[in-house]
């Protein structure tokens, strides 16, 4: 049981070191990416799904 705790502790410590070792922000900024057609289709599909769920909920309630 002590070995499992030791390995877990070492794993957590090494992972936290690896997370802190990520490169920084490269800078830049620039222009934001425009919304493409796929995002519009995903948003429309989400709205249609919400509409259908609400309609089903209303009809079940009556």
Secondary structure, 3 states (H helix, E strand, C coil): CHHHHHHHHHHHHHHHHHHHCCCCCCCCCCCCCCCCHHHHHHHHHHHHHHHHHHHHHHHHHC
